[in-house]
Amino acid sequence: MLSLACLGLAIALGLALPVWVFSVVVRDASLADRIWPLMIAAPALAYAGAHARALDARSVWMLGLLLIWACRLALHIGRRNWGHGEDRRYQAMRARNEPHFGLKSLYLVFGLQAVLAWIVGWPLLAAFAHPSPLSWLDVLALLLAGGGVVFEAVADAQLARFLRNARREDAVMDRGLWAWSRHPNYFGEACVWWGLGLAALSAGGWAVVWCLASALLMTVLLLKVSGVALLEHDIAERRPAYRSYAARTSAFIPWPPRRGARP
């Protein structure tokens, strides 16, 4: 399994390198976001190929769900960012790390994201190496991961429609799933990886508990690093109505909005 894991890391880094070169040319480090899902899916395909003769029902549904997740997210991010230049988060990173940010982005952005993507894909590595009969835990895992994919897709679609139709730049999305969570897309994303982690545990038991590092890492990233914390750092300054929205709406886990809440 170690050699296969090393192959997965090499594949993720191999995808990141040419995109990094292109990002230096066009001065857009946010291209890393567009290949993030691919850096997770490509190693998983290599793991599946290595175990092709032993893939069981669990491995098939995990791989299928992962590919659906990766294709949808890659298309969504690509369409959302097309023609908008470098994302403002990366612009801020560029300003903090000049001079020579282009070179530094090789390890600060692309190399780092390749390693993180490799870790996130560990449940597939573990499950494919431990074929076993399906159990009740697989049912829970499939419902959680599959529901997460749907939840994330619906949230992204609702936000995209809102942004297309918003009449004011400072308008706040507080409808649909966004009335119950300020970041329902991130909640759905976390569900995907906890579901896949549970499926891997169903396959290999406590011997593969290390693969839960995937779900833990993704949850920390979503809550504390590149997700909720980063997006909400200054959003109230740009969108004043966000204060009242935040006062009545759960930050992450969907929950009925609080009535009469004050900012």
C-alpha positions as a Python dict, from the first residue, in 0.01 Angstrom:
ca = {
    (1, 'M'): (0, 0, 0),
    (2, 'L'): (291, 234, 70),
    (3, 'S'): (418, 220, -288),
    (4, 'L'): (68, 287, -418),
    (5, 'A'): (32, 579, -180),
    (6, 'C'): (360, 723, -311),
    (7, 'L'): (228, 685, -665),
    (8, 'G'): (-83, 879, -567),
    (9, 'L'): (126, 1161, -426),
    (10, 'A'): (339, 1169, -741),
    (11, 'I'): (25, 1192, -956),
    (12, 'A'): (-113, 1484, -753),
    (13, 'L'): (219, 1668, -772),
    (14, 'G'): (247, 1587, -1142),
    (15, 'L'): (-90, 1754, -1205),
    (16, 'A'): (4, 2058, -999),
    (17, 'L'): (338, 2128, -1167),
    (18, 'P'): (227, 2221, -1523),
    (19, 'V'): (-66, 2424, -1390),
    (20, 'W'): (177, 2613, -1165),
    (21, 'V'): (393, 2696, -1470),
    (22, 'F'): (86, 2828, -1654),
    (23, 'S'): (-25, 3023, -1346),
    (24, 'V'): (308, 3207, -1339),
    (25, 'V'): (263, 3306, -1703),
    (26, 'V'): (-91, 3439, -1656),
    (27, 'R'): (-37, 3561, -1296),
    (28, 'D'): (-329, 3365, -1156),
    (29, 'A'): (-248, 3135, -864),
    (30, 'S'): (-619, 3066, -811),
    (31, 'L'): (-593, 2816, -1097),
    (32, 'A'): (-501, 2577, -816),
    (33, 'D'): (-865, 2576, -708),
    (34, 'R'): (-975, 2452, -1050),
    (35, 'I'): (-757, 2142, -1034),
    (36, 'W'): (-819, 2067, -665),
    (37, 'P'): (-1089, 1805, -735),
    (38, 'L'): (-873, 1649, -1006),
    (39, 'M'): (-576, 1615, -772),
    (40, 'I'): (-799, 1401, -550),
    (41, 'A'): (-971, 1201, -825),
    (42, 'A'): (-664, 1116, -1035),
    (43, 'P'): (-480, 927, -757),
    (44, 'A'): (-805, 748, -673),
    (45, 'L'): (-826, 623, -1031),
    (46, 'A'): (-470, 494, -997),
    (47, 'Y'): (-562, 311, -674),
    (48, 'A'): (-865, 158, -848),
    (49, 'G'): (-653, 48, -1143),
    (50, 'A'): (-404, -122, -915),
    (51, 'H'): (-685, -319, -748),
    (52, 'A'): (-901, -363, -1058),
    (53, 'R'): (-940, -739, -1014),
    (54, 'A'): (-1044, -708, -650),
    (55, 'L'): (-1278, -409, -657),
    (56, 'D'): (-1594, -487, -460),
    (57, 'A'): (-1933, -315, -450),
    (58, 'R'): (-1814, -68, -188),
    (59, 'S'): (-1514, 34, -397),
    (60, 'V'): (-1734, 85, -702),
    (61, 'W'): (-1983, 312, -530),
    (62, 'M'): (-1707, 507, -355),
    (63, 'L'): (-1518, 563, -681),
    (64, 'G'): (-1836, 650, -870),
    (65, 'L'): (-1945, 901, -608),
    (66, 'L'): (-1599, 1055, -596),
    (67, 'L'): (-1588, 1101, -973),
    (68, 'I'): (-1933, 1261, -972),
    (69, 'W'): (-1821, 1495, -693),
    (70, 'A'): (-1493, 1582, -869),
    (71, 'C'): (-1642, 1646, -1214),
    (72, 'R'): (-1924, 1862, -1077),
    (73, 'L'): (-1697, 2068, -852),
    (74, 'A'): (-1430, 2117, -1119),
    (75, 'L'): (-1691, 2237, -1370),
    (76, 'H'): (-1856, 2460, -1111),
    (77, 'I'): (-1532, 2628, -1005),
    (78, 'G'): (-1415, 2664, -1363),
    (79, 'R'): (-1742, 2822, -1475),
    (80, 'R'): (-1760, 3047, -1168),
    (81, 'N'): (-1406, 3180, -1205),
    (82, 'W'): (-1390, 3202, -1585),
    (83, 'G'): (-1288, 3548, -1701),
    (84, 'H'): (-1259, 3695, -1350),
    (85, 'G'): (-882, 3679, -1310),
    (86, 'E'): (-707, 3587, -989),
    (87, 'D'): (-933, 3537, -686),
    (88, 'R'): (-901, 3814, -426),
    (89, 'R'): (-781, 3562, -163),
    (90, 'Y'): (-485, 3476, -383),
    (91, 'Q'): (-428, 3843, -461),
    (92, 'A'): (-390, 3904, -87),
    (93, 'M'): (-153, 3609, -62),
    (94, 'R'): (46, 3745, -353),
    (95, 'A'): (76, 4086, -186),
    (96, 'R'): (197, 3928, 138),
    (97, 'N'): (461, 3717, -35),
    (98, 'E'): (615, 3952, -288),
    (99, 'P'): (870, 3964, -434),
    (100, 'H'): (892, 3644, -639),
    (101, 'F'): (546, 3515, -546),
    (102, 'G'): (537, 3322, -874),
    (103, 'L'): (822, 3100, -755),
    (104, 'K'): (695, 3084, -398),
    (105, 'S'): (351, 2975, -516),
    (106, 'L'): (507, 2646, -627),
    (107, 'Y'): (521, 2535, -263),
    (108, 'L'): (286, 2783, -92),
    (109, 'V'): (-6, 2703, -320),
    (110, 'F'): (37, 2422, -571),
    (111, 'G'): (270, 2189, -382),
    (112, 'L'): (77, 2233, -59),
    (113, 'Q'): (-260, 2174, -223),
    (114, 'A'): (-128, 1863, -398),
    (115, 'V'): (-19, 1715, -65),
    (116, 'L'): (-348, 1808, 100),
    (117, 'A'): (-545, 1657, -190),
    (118, 'W'): (-343, 1337, -158),
    (119, 'I'): (-431, 1312, 213),
    (120, 'V'): (-798, 1385, 145),
    (121, 'G'): (-806, 1088, -95),
    (122, 'W'): (-683, 837, 166),
    (123, 'P'): (-1026, 673, 223),
    (124, 'L'): (-1017, 544, -135),
    (125, 'L'): (-664, 410, -88),
    (126, 'A'): (-769, 227, 230),
    (127, 'A'): (-1100, 87, 105),
    (128, 'F'): (-967, -45, -226),
    (129, 'A'): (-695, -238, -41),
    (130, 'H'): (-945, -409, 193),
    (131, 'P'): (-1232, -564, -5),
    (132, 'S'): (-1502, -703, 223),
    (133, 'P'): (-1881, -756, 232),
    (134, 'L'): (-2106, -455, 271),
    (135, 'S'): (-2240, -375, 618),
    (136, 'W'): (-2487, -140, 784),
    (137, 'L'): (-2204, 112, 814),
    (138, 'D'): (-2183, 126, 434),
    (139, 'V'): (-2549, 224, 418),
    (140, 'L'): (-2486, 510, 660),
    (141, 'A'): (-2170, 608, 472),
    (142, 'L'): (-2345, 610, 134),
    (143, 'L'): (-2634, 819, 267),
    (144, 'L'): (-2395, 1066, 426),
    (145, 'A'): (-2156, 1098, 131),
    (146, 'G'): (-2425, 1090, -137),
    (147, 'G'): (-2639, 1335, 54),
    (148, 'G'): (-2337, 1561, 90),
    (149, 'V'): (-2278, 1564, -285),
    (150, 'V'): (-2641, 1660, -348),
    (151, 'F'): (-2649, 1915, -66),
    (152, 'E'): (-2333, 2085, -192),
    (153, 'A'): (-2454, 2089, -552),
    (154, 'V'): (-2791, 2241, -460),
    (155, 'A'): (-2627, 2505, -241),
    (156, 'D'): (-2382, 2601, -517),
    (157, 'A'): (-2664, 2621, -773),
    (158, 'Q'): (-2876, 2839, -545),
    (159, 'L'): (-2586, 3078, -481),
    (160, 'A'): (-2494, 3096, -850),
    (161, 'R'): (-2853, 3182, -942),
    (162, 'F'): (-2867, 3447, -669),
    (163, 'L'): (-2543, 3610, -787),
    (164, 'R'): (-2665, 3618, -1146),
    (165, 'N'): (-2987, 3793, -1045),
    (166, 'A'): (-2864, 4012, -757),
    (167, 'R'): (-2948, 4377, -815),
    (168, 'R'): (-2700, 4510, -558),
    (169, 'E'): (-2337, 4415, -504),
    (170, 'D'): (-2382, 4412, -125),
    (171, 'A'): (-2688, 4183, -131),
    (172, 'V'): (-2677, 3878, 98),
    (173, 'M'): (-2794, 3532, 0),
    (174, 'D'): (-3034, 3414, 273),
    (175, 'R'): (-3275, 3188, 87),
    (176, 'G'): (-3309, 2816, 31),
    (177, 'L'): (-3041, 2615, 208),
    (178, 'W'): (-2863, 2943, 284),
    (179, 'A'): (-3146, 3038, 522),
    (180, 'W'): (-3043, 2745, 742),
    (181, 'S'): (-2665, 2767, 711),
    (182, 'R'): (-2429, 3046, 610),
    (183, 'H'): (-2213, 2788, 433),
    (184, 'P'): (-2430, 2493, 327),
    (185, 'N'): (-2194, 2405, 42),
    (186, 'Y'): (-1910, 2356, 291),
    (187, 'F'): (-2134, 2147, 516),
    (188, 'G'): (-2217, 1923, 220),
    (189, 'E'): (-1846, 1895, 139),
    (190, 'A'): (-1767, 1782, 494),
    (191, 'C'): (-2043, 1520, 474),
    (192, 'V'): (-1886, 1376, 158),
    (193, 'W'): (-1553, 1308, 328),
    (194, 'W'): (-1694, 1182, 656),
    (195, 'G'): (-1912, 945, 453),
    (196, 'L'): (-1618, 814, 251),
    (197, 'G'): (-1415, 783, 569),
    (198, 'L'): (-1686, 570, 730),
    (199, 'A'): (-1696, 350, 419),
    (200, 'A'): (-1321, 294, 447),
    (201, 'L'): (-1365, 199, 814),
    (202, 'S'): (-1633, -48, 711),
    (203, 'A'): (-1382, -206, 474),
    (204, 'G'): (-1068, -220, 687),
    (205, 'G'): (-1183, -162, 1044),
    (206, 'W'): (-956, 2, 1299),
    (207, 'A'): (-650, -95, 1095),
    (208, 'V'): (-732, 191, 857),
    (209, 'V'): (-850, 448, 1112),
    (210, 'W'): (-567, 668, 981),
    (211, 'C'): (-778, 740, 674),
    (212, 'L'): (-1010, 955, 890),
    (213, 'A'): (-732, 1215, 869),
    (214, 'S'): (-902, 1298, 537),
    (215, 'A'): (-1233, 1404, 695),
    (216, 'L'): (-1062, 1574, 988),
    (217, 'L'): (-833, 1769, 757),
    (218, 'M'): (-1117, 1873, 529),
    (219, 'T'): (-1331, 1985, 823),
    (220, 'V'): (-1047, 2197, 964),
    (221, 'L'): (-980, 2349, 622),
    (222, 'L'): (-1347, 2430, 571),
    (223, 'L'): (-1399, 2579, 915),
    (224, 'K'): (-1068, 2739, 1006),
    (225, 'V'): (-846, 2789, 701),
    (226, 'S'): (-976, 2835, 347),
    (227, 'G'): (-1349, 2820, 413),
    (228, 'V'): (-1573, 2979, 674),
    (229, 'A'): (-1307, 3175, 867),
    (230, 'L'): (-1146, 3321, 555),
    (231, 'L'): (-1467, 3417, 380),
    (232, 'E'): (-1618, 3578, 689),
    (233, 'H'): (-1304, 3772, 780),
    (234, 'D'): (-1422, 4093, 617),
    (235, 'I'): (-1754, 4010, 455),
    (236, 'A'): (-1953, 4224, 700),
    (237, 'E'): (-1753, 4527, 587),
    (238, 'R'): (-1832, 4460, 224),
    (239, 'R'): (-2192, 4352, 288),
    (240, 'P'): (-2331, 4526, 601),
    (241, 'A'): (-2653, 4321, 590),
    (242, 'Y'): (-2440, 4014, 660),
    (243, 'R'): (-2429, 4103, 1032),
    (244, 'S'): (-2801, 4049, 1080),
    (245, 'Y'): (-2787, 3740, 859),
    (246, 'A'): (-2507, 3596, 1072),
    (247, 'A'): (-2697, 3672, 1392),
    (248, 'R'): (-2992, 3458, 1290),
    (249, 'T'): (-2824, 3186, 1081),
    (250, 'S'): (-2606, 2890, 1181),
    (251, 'A'): (-2250, 2920, 1051),
    (252, 'F'): (-2210, 2562, 934),
    (253, 'I'): (-2452, 2290, 1046),
    (254, 'P'): (-2799, 2359, 897),
    (255, 'W'): (-3044, 2473, 1164),
    (256, 'P'): (-3371, 2668, 1164),
    (257, 'P'): (-3296, 3042, 1167),
    (258, 'R'): (-3323, 3221, 1500),
    (259, 'R'): (-3620, 3455, 1506),
    (260, 'G'): (-3580, 3804, 1641),
    (261, 'A'): (-3201, 3776, 1658),
    (262, 'R'): (-3006, 4101, 1665),
    (263, 'P'): (-2658, 4156, 1522),
}
